[in-house]
Amino acid sequence: MNLLFDIGNTNAVVAVKVNGVFNTWRIGTKSFETEDELFSLIYNLLIFAKIDFNSIDSIGVASVVPNVDFVIKKFVEKYFGKKVYFLSAEVEVDNIKTSADNPKQVGADRYANVIAAKREYGDNVISIDFGTAITVDVLKGGNFVGGAIIPGFNTSMNALFSSAAKLPKIDMNIPDYNMGTNTVDNLQIGIIKTTIYGIERLVEKIKEDTKTDFKIVCTGGAVKSILDNSYLFESYDPDLTLKGIEIFLEKSKM
């Protein structure tokens, strides 16, 4: 049984697949600083889910937080006595070539999304991951040809709130009109709706530039409450990153 980690800047998703279904838990990336604290978290989550800790035989990680990598490595060494597999765009999976100037700089989560996108959706896919940052990754002809990084909804909100004390915190809702008449409407339209409009326009320009019709696949917890607000969300795969980590792990073990 595989234990998977998707380590983001804000949250870490921990997952174990049981009977073809991912059991997932979301923990704060800063909620553990040592291998023993991580063990305490993971052990109790698995016990609660009635999963035998000793049934874990492989561990795969996609991380964008380097200082957490050391903690996970120590955790795996101490409590499993096994090798941990860290996903990297430097390792070719499913014949995916990358056009990145420096593959070391490609976020592991982005490469995981590309791996899963090719396996699940074909050779021409744009994956969009809505997290702390919104990442747009383009798979053309089965190869990773580039993308974009955009501030996530909450990142934009927090940046604005930190500079404007009178602005209220807002919910992740989108008005069905484009001119707000109160502060909350204005913020929801200005931050969430214009970000979506910008991504839609970017996708159209990518299609024009490449003369390719792409399948659009979205992932990330930040879009759950706004799935009906754009054609971008027609294919929503909450497990896309985990699927990519799993594929990478199985390939690495061969």
N, C-alpha and C positions, 0 to 999 in steps of 0.2 A: 504494500500500500504506500502511496506517495504522500508526502507532506509538502505543501507548496506555500511559498511566501511571495506576495506581491507588495514590496516595500515602497510606499510613496512618501512624499515629503510630510504629509499630515497624518495619514492613516496607513496601517499595514493590514492587508487582507491575508488571513491564514485559511488554508483549505485542505480538505481531504475528500477524495471522491469515494463514495460508497454506493455500490450498485448502479454505477453510471451517473450519479448525481453528486455535484459538488456540495459538501457541507462547508459553509464559509463563516468566518468570524472576523469582525473588524475591530482592531485595537489601535490605540494611539501609538504612532511611531516613537514618541518620547516616553511611552509608558514603561519601558524597560531599558535599563542601562547595563545590565550584566547578564551572563548566560543563565544564572540561577533564577533571576527574576523572569526571564523568558520561559524557562522550564516551568515555573509555577503557573504562568498564564496558560501555556499550551497544554500542560498535563490536565489542568482542571477543565479546560474546554473539551478535550477529548473524553474525559470521564463523563462529563455532562451529556455528551452525544453518544455515550456507550460505545466508544471506539477504543480498542485496546492500544495503549501507548506502544507496546512491544510489537504491534503489527506493522509499524512504520518501518519500511526497509529502504526508502530512497527520499532524498530531500532536494528540492529544486527551488531556486530563488531568483526573482527579478527585482533588483534593488536600484533605486536612484539616490540612496543615502549611504555614502561610503562608510561613515562611522558606525552604522548599524551592521555592516557586513562582518566586521570583526566579532561582534557579539554573537551573531548567528553561527559563525564558524566555530567559535568556542562552545556554543550550546550543542551543536551537532557532534563535535568531538567528544565532549564530556558525557553526554547522555545517550548517544547512539553509537559512538565509536566508528562512525562512517565518514565518507567523503561527502561534502555538500557541493552541489553543482550550481554555480552562478551563471546565469544567462548572460551572453555577450554577443554583440553583433559581429565580433571578430570570428565567431565560429559559424560556419556555413551550415544551414539546415534546409532540407528540401530544395537544394540547388538555388537558394535565394542569394543572388548577388546584390551587393549594396553599392550605391553611387556616392555614399557619404565620403567627404574628403578625409575624415578621420573616424573610422568605425568605432574607436574607443569612446568617442563622444556621443554616440547614439544611445539614448536612454534604453535600459534593458526592457522596460515596460513597452516601449514603442516597438522594439524588435519582436517581443512576444506577440504583440497585436498583429504584426505583419505575418509572422509564422502561422498563427491561427487563421488569419484572414485567407491566406493562400490555401491552406488545407480545407477550410470550411466553405469558402465562397468563390474561389477561382483565382485566375491570374491577374485580373484587373479590378482592384479593390481600393477604395479609400476608406481607411479606418480612422474614426474620430473618437478620441478618448477624453471624456469630460471629467477632469480632476482638478487638483490645485492649479495645474496648467492644463490647457486644452491642447492636445497634440493631434495634428493632422498628418497621416502617413500614407504615401501613395505606393501601391504595388502595381506595376505596369509590366505586362509580359512575364509575370512571375518573379520580377525583381523589385527590390526596394529602391525607388528612384528619387526620393526626397520627401519633403513635407514642410510643416510649419508648427511653431509653438506660439500659443496665444494665452494671455492671462485668463485663468479660470474665473467663473462667476464670483465665487467667494473672495478670491484674491483681489479682483477689481473692487468689490464692495469694501473689503477691509482697508485697501489703500485709500479709498475715498473717505471712509469714516474716520480714519486716523488723522486726516487733514481738515475735516469739517465736523466739529463737535456737535452741531445741531441736527445733523442728519440722522434719521432713525434707522435701526436695523430693519431689514425687509425680508419677506418670505420669498421662496422661489416660485412665484406665480407670474404669468405673463398676461397683461390685459389684451383683449381682442381689438383694441384700437391703438392708434399710433401717436396720440397727443394726450398727455396726462394733464389732469386738472388738480392734482394734489401731489405732495412730495413723494409718497410711496409709489404712485403711478409713474411719476417722472423717473424715479430710480429704476423701477422694474423695466420700463421701456428703454431707458438709457443704458443700463448695464446688460440686462439679459437679452432683450429683443435685438438691440443693435449688434451684439456679439453674434447672435444667430444669423442675422442678415449678412454680416460680414463673412461668416463662414460659408453661407450659401453662395455668395458672390465669388469667394475664393474657389469653391468647388467648380463652379461654372467656368471660371477662367482656366483652371487646371484641365478641364475637359476640352476647352478650346485649344489650349496650347499643345496638348498631347494628341488631339483628334481621337480621343478614346472615350467610350461610354463605360463609366465605372459603376460597380456595385458599391453603394455607400453603407457602411456598417458602423454603428455607434456603440460605445460602451461607457462605463463610468457611472457611479452613483448619483452624480450631480444632475442627471437628466431625467430621473425617474418621475418627477412631478411635472415635467413639461414635454412629455413624449408626443403629445398631439399637436405641437405647435410648429412643426417643420417637416418637410419631406426628408430631411436628413435623418430623422428618427424612425423611418419606416422599417428598418432592420436594426433592432436593438438586441445586442448580445451581451448580457451582464457578465458572462464568464469568458469573454474573449481573451483577456490577458492570461487567465489561469489555464486556458486551453493551450496557449502558446508556450507557457512554462512547462506544462506537462509534455508536450511534443518535444521540446528541447531536452528535457530530462531523459525521456526514453531514448532519444537519439544519442545523447551523451553516454549513456550506460552501455551502448552496443559495442 
